Amino acid sequence: MPELLKKVSKLSRAAILVAFSFGINKLIAILRQLIIARQFGLSSDLDVFNVANNIPDMLYSLISGGALAVAIIPVLTEVMTRENRSAAWRVFSQIANIAFFVTAVLSALVAIFSWPLVQHPLGIAPGFDISQQTLVVHLMRMNLIGTLIFSMAGLLIAGLQANQHFLLPALGPILYNIGQIFGAVFLSPENGYTIGSFTLPTMQLGIDGLVYGVLIGSALYFIIQIPGLIMYQFKWSPAVSFSDPDVQKILVMLGPRVVSMLFYQLTFIARDNIASHLPLGSVTALTYGWMILQVPETLIGTAIGTALLPTLSEYIAKEDMKRFSETVRNVGRVLIALALPAAILLSISLEPFLAYAFGFNTSGTNLLIGVTRAFLVGLVGHVFLELGARVFFAQQNARIPLIGAGINLFLFIISSTLLSDPYGAVGVGLADAIAFSGQALFLMGVFKIRLIKSEKVQLQLITFPKRFFPKDEVLITLLRSFAGSLLGGIVIWLVINHLQFNLNDLYLGVIAAFFGVLATIPFILPELRLFLKL
C-alpha cells in the first residue's frame, strides 16, 4: 500500500485514505447496529431511539457538522493561499466562537420546547402513543449534550481538512462508533454478553445506555482532533469581528447553506413522520436501509468529495479553471464506474447478508430488503450530489445548492405521499431515491449550463446521456459500467440460487459478492486507473 500511494496523485491519496478510514468506520458502525438490532429487534424502544436522534442531528448538520464545514473550507483555503496559516486560524477562531454560542442557545431552546416538537402534527413523531413520545423527549434532551460536543468537533475537522489533513478527521467517526458500542455492550443490556466462560458486566440502563454511548463517542470524536490542531499550530482567540471580510464571506455562504441543511433534515423528519403512521418497525427498517445505503455512498461519494473540496477550492483561489473543470469531469466518470455497479451488485446480493446479520423474522427481513433496494435506486444520484454540491461550494456559491435542496424536499414530500400508501416503507425509500437523484440532476445541469457560457473553458458538448461532461468518455463509461454490472449481477444470482454446497447465508453472500465484483472489474478498469491519477 505505501508504494502504491507514492505513485498516485495527492487528491487520489487523500481519497484513498479517507475511503479506507471510512470503510473501517462503516464496518464498526455495522457491528454497532447489529449489536443494537439483536438486542432490541424491530421494537418500539428502538423506533423511539432512532426518532429521538432527528432534531439533535439536525442541529449538528445545520451548524458545525454540515453547514459551516463546507462554508469554511473554501474561505480558509483562499486565506492560506493569499496570506498564511496563521491568518486562516484567526478567521477559524472567530467562526468557532460564533458556532459554539449558536449551538448552545439552539440546544437549550430545543430542550425547552421538546414536547411540541414531538407531538405536533408536523413534528417528529405525532403517530407515537404518549409513552413513546415521553421517551422520545427524554432521550432527545440527553442527546443534545452530545450535539454540542459533536458540533465543535465537526468544526475542528473542517479546519484540519482545509489544511488538507484527513487522517485525524477520518479517525473521529471510528471512535464515535466505538463509544456507541461501549454503550450497547456495557451500559444498555439487561444481561451481560457472554464470551466463552466470561460474562461482561452491564449497567442495565436499557435504551438510556445507548444515549450514554453517544455521549462517550462524541467526547472521543472531539479529543482525537486536538493533536492535529497542535500539529498545525492552532491558536484560539476569544475575539469575534463581524467586520472581518473573510468572516463575512463565511457568514454569507452560511446563510444559504443553513437553509439547505434545514431542507435535508426536514426530509428526514418528514420520513419519520410518515413512517410513524406505517406498521411497527417501519421507522427502524428505514433507518437500517439508509445505513446500508450510506456504506457505498460514503466509501465512494463522501470519501472522494471530502478529498475533492480543498483541491477544487485551491484551483478556484489560483483561478485555474482548466484544471478545475477537468477534475470535475474525471471525478464524474469515476463516480459512474463505482456507484452504478455498487448499486446493482449490492441489490442482488443483499438477501443472504441481511438474513444472517440482523436475525429478523421472515417478514422483517423482507421489509428491510425491500426498503434497502429502494434506497439503492438512488445511489448514483447520492454520489453525484456529493460532486455537484462541492463544485459550487468551491466557488463559494451556496445559492445553487440551496435551490437544489429545496427541490429535494419538494420531490420527497410529493413522492413519499404518493408512494407510502400503496408501498409502505418501500415507497418512502423510493421517494428518497427520486428526491436525491432529482437534486443531483439539477446541480449537474446548472454546472453544464455555466460551462457552456464560460469564456475560460471551451468544451465540445454532446447530447444526452453525456450532457454533463464533454466528449465521448462519459457515455462509454456509462455503457461499460452498466454492462459489467449486469454480468456481475447474473454471476451473483447464479451463485446464490444454484451453488450446491451447504453454506450458511454469510459465506454464501461473501462468495457471491466476490465473484460478482470480479466479473465487473474488467469493465471499469479505465476508470480505476483514472481515479489514481485525479
N, C-alpha and C positions, 0 to 999 in steps of 0.2 A: 504493500500500500504506500509507504513513504516514497519509493522510487517512482511509482505511478504518478503521485501527486506532483513530483518535480517536473513532469512533462506536460502538465495541463495548465491552463490559464488561471490567473488569480481568481476570477469570478467562478470558474468551474471548481477550483479547490474549495472556495468558500461554500458553494452549493453542496459539494460532496460532504464536507464537514458537517454542515447543518443537517443535511438529509440523514447522515449516519447517526448523529445525536438524536434527531427526531425519531429515527427508526427505533433506537433503544428506548426512547421515551414512550413511543406508542406500544411497544411490547410490554413495558411496565404498566402503562395505562390499561391495556387489555387485561393483564393479570389482575390489576386492581378491580376492574369491572367484573371479571369472572368471580373473584372472591365475594364481591358485594352481591352479584347475581345469585350465586349459590347460597348465600346467607339469607337474602331477603326474597328471592324469586320475583315474579311479576306481582308484587304486593302493593297494598295501599301505602305502607310506610315508604317504600321506595319511590312510588309516584310522588309522594309529598316531598321527599328529599330532592328529587330532580326539579320539581316546580319551585321549591324554595331557593334554588340557586339562580333563578332567572334574573331578578332585579339586581342582586349583588353583582352578577356577571355583567349586567347592562352598565352599571356604574363603572366597572373596570374598563369595559370596552369604550365607553364614552369619554373617559379621561385618559389616564396614562397608558393603559394596555393597548388601545386601538387607535383612538382619535389622535392623541398627542404624539404617539410614536411616529406615525408616518408624516406628521406635520413637522416634527423637529429634525428628523434625519436630513432632509434636503437642505434646510437652512444651516444646520451645523456644518454640513459638508461644504456649503458655499463659504461660510465664515473661515473654516480651516484653509480652504483654497485661496481665499483673499487675504487672510491675516495669518493666524496661527492657532494652535490647540488651546492655548490659554484664553484667547478671546472667545473660542467656541464654548469652553467650560463656563465662562462668565455668563453667556447667554443661557446655557443649560441650567445654571443655578437659579436664575430668576424664574424660569419656567417651572422648575421643580417646586419652588416656594408657592407659586400660584396653584399648581396642581394639588399639592398637599392640602392647602386651605379649602379648595373647592370640593375635594373628595370628602374631607371631614364633615363639611357642612351638609352635603347631599346625603351622606350616610346617616347623619343624625335625623334629617327630615324623613328619610325612608323608614327609620326605626319608629319615629313618632306616628307616621301615617300608614303603618304596615297593614292594619285591618282593612281600610277601604281599598288599598292596592290589591288585596287578595280577594275580597268579597264582591267588589263592584262588577256589574255585568261585563264591563270591558277590562276587568282585572285579570290576574294570572290564573285564578282557579275558582271561578264562580260556580262550577259544577260539582265541587267537592262538598261533602257534608261538613257540619260545624266542627266535628272533632278533627277532621283532616285539615280544615282551614286554621284551626288553633295551632296545630303542629307546624303548619307552613309558616305562620307568623313567628313562632318560637325559633325555628331553625333559620329563618331569613335574618332575624336580628343577630343571631350568633355569627352568621356568615359575613355580616357587614364589617366585623373586626378584621377578618381575613382580607376583605376587599381593600381596606385602607393600606394594609401591608403590601398586598399584591400589586396595587396600583403604583405605589412608589417603586417597587421592583421593576415593573414594566417600563417605567421612565428611565431607570438606570440602564436597562437593556438597550433602549433606544440610543442613549448616549454612547454606549460601547459599540453598537453597530455603526454609528456614524463615524467612529474611528476604525471601522472595518475589522473589529474584533468580534468573533462569532462563537468562540468556544464556551466561555462562561455563560453567555445568554442561552446557549443551547443546553447547558447542564442544568439550568434553573428548573425547567419543567420536569426533568427527571427527578430532582429532589422533591419537587412539589408532589409528584405521584407517590414517591416513597413515603412521604408524610401521610398521605391518604391511606396507603396500605397499612401503615402502622396503626392508624385509627380503626381500620376494618378488621385487623387481626388481633390487636391487643386491647382496644378500647370498647369496641362495639359488641362482640359476640356474647351470647348468654352462656355458652360453654366454650372453653378454650380449645383451640385447634390442637390436634394430637399429631406429633411427628415421631413415628416409631413408638417407643415406650414413654416419651416425654410429652406432657401436656402444657401448652403455653399458657401463661397467666392472662386473665382478661378482667377488665373493669366492669363488664356487663352494663355498658351505658346505652346499648341499643342504637337507635338511629342517631342519637346525640353524639355517639362515638365517631361517626363518620364526619360530623362537622368539626369536632376537635382535631381530627386528622387533617382536615382542610386548613385549619389554623396553623398547625405544625408545619405543613407543607409550604404555606405562604411565607412563614418565617425563614425556612431554609432557602426558598426561592430568592428572598431578599439578600440573605447573608452571603450567598455564593457570588454575588456580583461585586462585593466590596473589594476583593483583590484586584479586579480589573480597574476599578476607579483609582486605586493606589498606583497600579502599573502605568496608567495614562495621566498621572499627576493631577487628578481632580481636586479642586479646592472649592469648598462650599462658601457661599456668601449669603447673608440674610437679606440682602437688598433686592428690591424689585423696582424697575424703572419702565413704566409703560411708554416712555418717550424713546426708548431704545429702538432704532429702526429694525433690528433683527428680531427683537421680541415682538414687534408689531407684525412682522412677516409671519411669524409662527401663529400669532393670535388670529390674523386674517385667514390663514389656512384652517385654523382650528374650528372656526365657526361652522363652515360648511361640512367639515369632517365630523364634528359632533352630531350634527343633524343626520348625516349619512349613517353613522353608527347607531343612532337612535332608531332609524328606519330598520336596520338589521335586527336590532334587539326586539323591536315591535313585531318583526316577523316571527321570532322565536316565541314571544309571548302569545301572539295570535295562534301559533301552532299548538301550544299547550292549552290555550283557551278552548280551541276546537276539540282537541283530544280529550279534555276533561269531560266532554259530553259523550264520548265514544266508550265502548266496552272497557272493563277493567283491564289494565295492562297496556293500553294504547299509548299512554304518555311514556312509559318505560320502553316499549318497543321502538317508538320514535327516537328516544334518547340513544338507545343502543344502535339503531340503524344509522343515525347521524354519526355516532362514534366510529362505526366501521367505515363509513364514507370518508371520515377525516383521516384514516390511515393513508390511503393512496393520495388524497388531496394534500395532506401535509408533506408527505415524502416527495411529491412531485411539485405541486403548485407553490405551497408555502416555503419550502426549502429554497427553491430557485428564486422565488420572489423576494425572500428575505435577503439573499445574497445580491440580488439584482439592484435593489433600490439605491444603495450607496454608489454603485457603479454608474447607473443612469444619472444620478444626481451630479456626479463628478463630470460626466460628459456635458451636461447642461451648463454647469459652472464654467467649464472651459469652452463652451459654445461649439462643441464638436458634434454637430448634428448628424454627420455622416455615420460615425461610429454608433451614435445613439440609435438611429433607425436600423442599421444593420444588426445590432444586438437584439433589438425587439423582434425583427424578422426571424432571426435564427432561434431565439428562445421560443417563438411561436411554433416553429417546426418541431422542436424538441418536445414541447408540451403535447402536441398532437400524437407524436410517436410513442409517448409514455402513457398518456392518460386514456386514449381510446382502447388499447389492449388491456390496460388495468381494469377498466370498467367492464369489458366483455368477459375477460377471463375470470375475474372475481365473481361476477354474477353467476357464472356457470358452476364454479367450484364452491359456492357458499354452503350448500346444504350439509355436507359431512362435517365441516368445521363448526358450524353453529349447533348442530345436533350434539356434537361431542362437548363443546366448550361450555354452553350455558346450562345444559341439563334441564331445559324446559320440557313440558309435555308436548305431545304432537301438535296440538293447536297453537301453543305458544311459539314453538319453533317455526311453524308455517307462517305465523303472523310476522315474526322477525325476519324471515327470509323474504317475504313479500315486500315489507317496508324497506329493507336494505336494498333490494333490487330496484325499487322505485327511486331511492336516493341516488343510486349509481347511474341512473339515466342522465343525471346532470353533472357527472364528474368532469367531463371535458369543459363544460361551462364554468364550473367552480375553478378549475386551474387557470382558465383564460381570464377569469375575473382577477386573479392574483397578478397576472401580467398587465391587464388593461388598467387596473387602478394605479399601479406603480408607474406606468407610462405618464400619467397625468400628475401624480404626486411629485415625481422627479422634477417636473416643470413648475412645481409649487402652484398647481392648479387643482383645487379641491372642489370646484363648482361642478365640473362634468361628472366626477364620481358621485356627487350629491344627487344629481338628476338620475343617474343610474340606480342609486339606492332607492329612490322614490319609485322608479319603475319596478324594481324588485318587489317592494312591499305591495304595490298595487296588483302586480301579477299574482303574488302569493295569495292575497286575500280573495281575489276573484276565483283563482284556480282551486284553492282549498275549499271554498264554499261550495263550488260546483262538484268537486270530486270526493269530498269526505262523506257525503250521504250515500252514494252508491258503492264506494270502495273502502270506506272506513279509513284506518290509519295508512293504508297503502295509498289512498288518494291524496292524503296530506303529503306523503313522501314524493309523489309525482308532482304536486304543486310546487314543492321546493325545487325540483329539477327544472320545471318550467320557468320559475322566477329567476333563479340564478343564471340559467342559460340566456334568458332574455336580457338580463343586465350585462352579461359578458358581450353579447352581440352588439348591444348599444355602444359600449365603450370602444370596442374594436372598430365599429363602424365610424364613430366620430374620429378615431385616430386615422383611419383611412382617408376620410374627407380632408383632414388637416394636412396629410401628406400630399394630397393632390394639389392643395393650394400653396404648399410651401415652395418658396423660391430657392431654398437652400438645398433641398433634397429632391432631385429629379428621378422619378421611378417609373418604369414601364408597368402600368397597372393592367390587370386582367379581370375577367368576369368570374362570377360565382362558379365554384366554391372557393376560388382563390382571391376573393375580394379584399381581404385584409392585408395581403402581402404581395410583393412583386414576383414576377417571373413564374416559372412552372414548378418550382421545387415544392411548394405547399400542396398543390394538387397531387403530385407524385407521392409525397409523404402521407397524405390522407389515404390514398388508394392502397399503398403498400401496408400501412398500419392496419387498415380495415381487413385486407386480405390475410395478413398474419394473424390478426385477432380471430377471424373465422376459423382458420386452420387450428390455432391453439385451442379454441373453444370446442371444436369437434374432438380433438385429442382428449381434452378433459372429460367430455361427456362419455366417450368410449371407455376410458379408464374407470370412471365411477360406476358405469352401468354394466360393464362387461368383464371387468377384472375378476377372475375366478378365485383368487386367493382369499383366504379367510382373514381379513384385516379389519381392525376397528376403524371407526369413522375418521379419527385424526390421521392415521397413517395413510388411509385411502385418499383423503383430501390433499395431503402433502405430496404424495406420488403423482396424483392427477395434476396438481398445480405445477409441479416441477416439469413434467413433460409438456404441458401446455405452454409454459413460458419458453421452454427450449425450442418448441416448434415455431414460436413467434419471433424470437430474436433475429434470425437471419433477415427478416423483412424490414427491420428497423435499424440495422447496423449503421447505415449512413448517418442517421440522427444521433446515435450513440457516440459516434466519432465526432460529430459536430458539437455535441454537448461538452466534450473535453476541450474544445478549442474556443468556447464562448469568450 
